[in-house]
Amino acid sequence: MATKSGITATTGTVTSAGSGTEGAAVAKALDERAGADHARWEFRDRKTLLYALVGNDFGPEPETRLDEIREYKKNESKFLLDALKPNACDRVIDLGSGFGFIARVVAPLVERVWCLDISSEFLECAKEELRGFANVEFQQMDFADLRFLAGKGITKGYANAVFIHFNFFDITLYLRQLFEILEPGGLFVFGMSDTDTLDITSDRYFGVVLEKYKENRRSPVLMHWNSAKAACRAAEAVGFRAKNACSGGGSAMILLEKPEKEVALGQAPAEELTSAFCQWRNTTAALINQARNLCIRYPKDRDARYALAESLRGAGMDDLAIGEYQALLQDCPGNERQRAEQGWRNARRIEVIFRRFLRSGFRPRNMRRDTTRKCGAHTLGGKSNEGGKLFAWCGK
Ligand SMILES: C[S@@+](CC[C@H](N)C(=O)[O-])C[C@H]1O[C@@H](n2cnc3c(N)ncnc32)[C@H](O)[C@@H]1O
């Protein structure tokens, strides 16, 4: 069976492949069918379509083993269902639905399924396979064009054994389209062939596909390997949260989530801001504690007191920093005066600017996009609030 390292959802056809002489026969059938249009995954007859779907895994007459193929696809769909957890309100796309074997499992669980395919022949097969299902729609699509789904309220989707045929440009184009049509909070999962975990000497498919590639480098039905890490980064650049949900043996399953609130282009995602803020707060809090302890243990050490004053200032607690500098100035040796006054002035300047902000009607809110709320910091207004000032200035 076309199962790689237990990540069945990421496999499927090695179109034009399979191994040994049987594999070669399948390859020939796929290549030589008169009138076939590989760019659109049209192969003229059902047997060849099935070859394109499952390779040689079900022998030379896959059309006689449909029940086994259905069962096999049902097993594959478990990975997708686990990742998507579909419910009765979900409106789901099956991108590259093939014979509709997976949509058959998903349709009873959700409100509506759109079977989308670049191939009219595959769509006809899916229509036949799913004729008993009232909540399934069928749509032939152009390459990387999902605009017709805009406004349809798509909450989830999957592509099984489809992205394994994409190069990195294709992946990027589809990611962009998916981001456009998914509802905020929407999920999409896809399997891909993954160079990050690929061993070219032992991989079951790689060598076979390599030979086919030598014969026809432009065949759109060949498998393509891409880096799962790079795919996740591309998805994140598009706006998704991306997770490599499962990987190994040259395959990966990527789960995408469209954030609830879209982050405007050029703005940092709220989670990243929150994480940066928390890290800053923890670091500054640790510094302050360390300096305080030093001052307690060595009350006469003025450098320890400067360290405390500076860490308070760095944490945005300028009112406390001012107090520390004032204390340092009280018994200040002449050669140190400049240092203490400079510190005091810096802290005071920030404090004055802050007060001016407040007087001019600036109402400090939590950090941009509620990031402080998430990490538990509070709004400004009170004093010495763990450096909220710095971030509050970002607010408008
Ligand atoms: C290997 S089959 C997988 C079918 C199905 N997802 C399954 O797992 O049984 C690949 C399917 O993706 C479709 N396909 C290939 N390229 C596509 C594209 N760029 N856009 C949409 N569908 C595509 C093919 O027509 C075919 O139905």
PDBQT file of the ligand as one rigid body, heavy atoms in Angstrom, charges set to zero:
ROOT
HETATM    1  C1  LIG A 401      -3.645  11.673  -6.204  1.00  0.00    +0.000 C 
HETATM    2  S1  LIG A 401      -5.176  12.322  -6.474  1.00  0.00    +0.000 S 
HETATM    3  C2  LIG A 401      -5.823  12.420  -4.828  1.00  0.00    +0.000 C 
HETATM    4  C3  LIG A 401      -7.335  12.419  -4.801  1.00  0.00    +0.000 C 
HETATM    5  C4  LIG A 401      -7.966  12.470  -3.433  1.00  0.00    +0.000 C 
HETATM    6  N1  LIG A 401      -7.588  13.643  -2.717  1.00  0.00    +0.000 N 
HETATM    7  C5  LIG A 401      -7.647  11.250  -2.646  1.00  0.00    +0.000 C 
HETATM    8  O1  LIG A 401      -6.817  11.306  -1.716  1.00  0.00    +0.000 OA
HETATM    9  O2  LIG A 401      -8.205  10.212  -2.944  1.00  0.00    +0.000 OA
HETATM   10  C6  LIG A 401      -4.842  14.001  -6.871  1.00  0.00    +0.000 C 
HETATM   11  C7  LIG A 401      -6.106  14.770  -7.195  1.00  0.00    +0.000 C 
HETATM   12  O3  LIG A 401      -5.799  16.157  -7.197  1.00  0.00    +0.000 OA
HETATM   13  C8  LIG A 401      -6.310  16.743  -8.359  1.00  0.00    +0.000 C 
HETATM   14  N2  LIG A 401      -5.444  17.879  -8.658  1.00  0.00    +0.000 N 
HETATM   15  C9  LIG A 401      -4.183  17.850  -9.113  1.00  0.00    +0.000 A 
HETATM   16  N3  LIG A 401      -3.679  19.073  -9.251  1.00  0.00    +0.000 NA
HETATM   17  C10 LIG A 401      -4.640  19.911  -8.824  1.00  0.00    +0.000 A 
HETATM   18  C11 LIG A 401      -4.715  21.306  -8.719  1.00  0.00    +0.000 A 
HETATM   19  N4  LIG A 401      -3.693  22.087  -9.047  1.00  0.00    +0.000 N 
HETATM   20  N5  LIG A 401      -5.844  21.846  -8.254  1.00  0.00    +0.000 NA
HETATM   21  C12 LIG A 401      -6.895  21.067  -7.903  1.00  0.00    +0.000 A 
HETATM   22  N6  LIG A 401      -6.880  19.730  -8.001  1.00  0.00    +0.000 NA
HETATM   23  C13 LIG A 401      -5.781  19.157  -8.458  1.00  0.00    +0.000 A 
HETATM   24  C14 LIG A 401      -6.252  15.647  -9.379  1.00  0.00    +0.000 C 
HETATM   25  O4  LIG A 401      -7.112  15.872 -10.460  1.00  0.00    +0.000 OA
HETATM   26  C15 LIG A 401      -6.661  14.462  -8.554  1.00  0.00    +0.000 C 
HETATM   27  O5  LIG A 401      -8.034  14.338  -8.463  1.00  0.00    +0.000 OA
ENDROOT
TORSDOF 0
